[in-house]
Amino acid sequence: MAKEKLNVKISVAGRLYPMTISPDAEELIRNSAKRIDETIKKYQQNYEVKDKTDGLAMSALEFCVANESKDISRSSKLDQNIKALEELDQLVKQNL
């Protein structure tokens, strides 16, 4: 049985975007759109960004920088975990 889809209109930067989404994704998408609008508003208020397109661009940059930072952090932690496991593996092999 095919999963049910919702036809919704999501507002971002004052424009409506029609989307077909799964019901499970609706809250995430609506919250994400709200967060984008809040970030645009922050840039308009704090940095004299008047054009919503500029606010949207700055919001996109902010979200991408945060995402890249998380990816770098995860990669670093993964590298540390791999190194720790390799050291543990060596200790096990030495004591067998």
BALOBA-1460 file (C-alpha; in Angstrom, 3 decimals):
// residues 96
<rec num="1" residu="m" x="0.000" y="0.000" z="0.000"/>
<rec num="2" residu="a" x="1.415" y="3.398" z="-0.994"/>
<rec num="3" residu="k" x="2.068" y="5.829" z="1.802"/>
<rec num="4" residu="e" x="-0.341" y="8.727" z="2.008"/>
<rec num="5" residu="k" x="1.039" y="12.115" z="0.903"/>
<rec num="6" residu="l" x="-0.064" y="15.598" z="1.874"/>
<rec num="7" residu="n" x="-0.301" y="18.553" z="-0.474"/>
<rec num="8" residu="v" x="0.730" y="21.593" z="1.553"/>
<rec num="9" residu="k" x="1.815" y="25.158" z="0.924"/>
<rec num="10" residu="i" x="4.851" y="26.213" z="2.917"/>
<rec num="11" residu="s" x="5.618" y="29.893" z="3.391"/>
<rec num="12" residu="v" x="9.274" y="30.930" z="3.276"/>
<rec num="13" residu="a" x="10.364" y="34.570" z="3.066"/>
<rec num="14" residu="g" x="6.816" y="35.651" z="2.306"/>
<rec num="15" residu="r" x="6.333" y="33.297" z="-0.630"/>
<rec num="16" residu="l" x="4.240" y="30.154" z="-0.776"/>
<rec num="17" residu="y" x="5.765" y="26.933" z="-2.061"/>
<rec num="18" residu="p" x="3.490" y="23.998" z="-2.839"/>
<rec num="19" residu="m" x="4.920" y="20.690" z="-1.707"/>
<rec num="20" residu="t" x="3.867" y="17.059" z="-1.589"/>
<rec num="21" residu="i" x="5.185" y="15.532" z="1.612"/>
<rec num="22" residu="s" x="4.649" y="12.581" z="3.898"/>
<rec num="23" residu="p" x="2.585" y="13.275" z="7.021"/>
<rec num="24" residu="d" x="5.627" y="12.364" z="9.131"/>
<rec num="25" residu="a" x="7.631" y="15.203" z="7.594"/>
<rec num="26" residu="e" x="5.022" y="17.935" z="7.924"/>
<rec num="27" residu="e" x="5.964" y="19.184" z="11.386"/>
<rec num="28" residu="l" x="9.680" y="19.151" z="10.556"/>
<rec num="29" residu="i" x="9.139" y="21.097" z="7.340"/>
<rec num="30" residu="r" x="6.816" y="23.650" z="8.933"/>
<rec num="31" residu="n" x="9.210" y="24.168" z="11.864"/>
<rec num="32" residu="s" x="12.132" y="24.536" z="9.467"/>
<rec num="33" residu="a" x="10.277" y="27.155" z="7.410"/>
<rec num="34" residu="k" x="9.402" y="29.008" z="10.617"/>
<rec num="35" residu="r" x="13.041" y="28.942" z="11.695"/>
<rec num="36" residu="i" x="14.144" y="30.326" z="8.319"/>
<rec num="37" residu="d" x="11.625" y="33.174" z="8.617"/>
<rec num="38" residu="e" x="12.805" y="33.928" z="12.164"/>
<rec num="39" residu="t" x="16.411" y="34.033" z="10.996"/>
<rec num="40" residu="i" x="15.525" y="36.356" z="8.107"/>
<rec num="41" residu="k" x="13.733" y="38.632" z="10.579"/>
<rec num="42" residu="k" x="16.811" y="38.616" z="12.841"/>
<rec num="43" residu="y" x="19.022" y="39.722" z="9.948"/>
<rec num="44" residu="q" x="16.545" y="42.415" z="8.931"/>
<rec num="45" residu="q" x="16.393" y="43.806" z="12.476"/>
<rec num="46" residu="n" x="20.042" y="43.501" z="13.478"/>
<rec num="47" residu="y" x="21.978" y="44.076" z="10.276"/>
<rec num="48" residu="e" x="19.825" y="46.489" z="8.290"/>
<rec num="49" residu="v" x="19.075" y="43.829" z="5.702"/>
<rec num="50" residu="k" x="16.012" y="45.235" z="3.933"/>
<rec num="51" residu="d" x="15.564" y="42.770" z="1.092"/>
<rec num="52" residu="k" x="14.119" y="39.363" z="2.028"/>
<rec num="53" residu="t" x="16.327" y="37.760" z="-0.609"/>
<rec num="54" residu="d" x="19.420" y="39.056" z="1.198"/>
<rec num="55" residu="g" x="17.999" y="37.816" z="4.496"/>
<rec num="56" residu="l" x="17.307" y="34.452" z="2.910"/>
<rec num="57" residu="a" x="20.858" y="34.271" z="1.557"/>
<rec num="58" residu="m" x="22.335" y="35.123" z="4.957"/>
<rec num="59" residu="s" x="20.048" y="32.575" z="6.613"/>
<rec num="60" residu="a" x="21.154" y="29.903" z="4.146"/>
<rec num="61" residu="l" x="24.786" y="30.757" z="4.867"/>
<rec num="62" residu="e" x="24.204" y="30.584" z="8.623"/>
<rec num="63" residu="f" x="22.486" y="27.195" z="8.395"/>
<rec num="64" residu="c" x="25.153" y="25.792" z="6.071"/>
<rec num="65" residu="v" x="27.990" y="26.960" z="8.323"/>
<rec num="66" residu="a" x="26.283" y="25.314" z="11.309"/>
<rec num="67" residu="n" x="25.773" y="22.111" z="9.326"/>
<rec num="68" residu="e" x="29.379" y="22.042" z="8.098"/>
<rec num="69" residu="s" x="30.632" y="22.649" z="11.650"/>
<rec num="70" residu="k" x="28.612" y="19.685" z="12.879"/>
<rec num="71" residu="d" x="29.980" y="17.520" z="10.053"/>
<rec num="72" residu="i" x="33.557" y="18.499" z="10.932"/>
<rec num="73" residu="s" x="32.911" y="17.792" z="14.613"/>
<rec num="74" residu="r" x="31.382" y="14.381" z="13.819"/>
<rec num="75" residu="s" x="34.299" y="13.525" z="11.551"/>
<rec num="76" residu="s" x="36.789" y="14.504" z="14.242"/>
<rec num="77" residu="k" x="34.966" y="12.415" z="16.861"/>
<rec num="78" residu="l" x="34.805" y="9.486" z="14.450"/>
<rec num="79" residu="d" x="38.550" y="9.759" z="13.838"/>
<rec num="80" residu="q" x="39.171" y="9.810" z="17.597"/>
<rec num="81" residu="n" x="36.962" y="6.766" z="18.102"/>
<rec num="82" residu="i" x="38.689" y="4.847" z="15.307"/>
<rec num="83" residu="k" x="42.092" y="5.658" z="16.802"/>
<rec num="84" residu="a" x="40.927" y="4.541" z="20.264"/>
<rec num="85" residu="l" x="39.563" y="1.277" z="18.833"/>
<rec num="86" residu="e" x="42.803" y="0.622" z="16.957"/>
<rec num="87" residu="e" x="44.780" y="1.163" z="20.164"/>
<rec num="88" residu="l" x="42.431" y="-1.139" z="22.039"/>
<rec num="89" residu="d" x="42.771" y="-3.750" z="19.281"/>
<rec num="90" residu="q" x="46.545" y="-3.577" z="19.588"/>
<rec num="91" residu="l" x="46.371" y="-4.031" z="23.351"/>
<rec num="92" residu="v" x="44.120" y="-7.071" z="22.932"/>
<rec num="93" residu="k" x="46.460" y="-8.596" z="20.331"/>
<rec num="94" residu="q" x="49.485" y="-8.018" z="22.572"/>
<rec num="95" residu="n" x="47.860" y="-9.737" z="25.501"/>
<rec num="96" residu="l" x="46.574" y="-12.820" z="23.722"/>
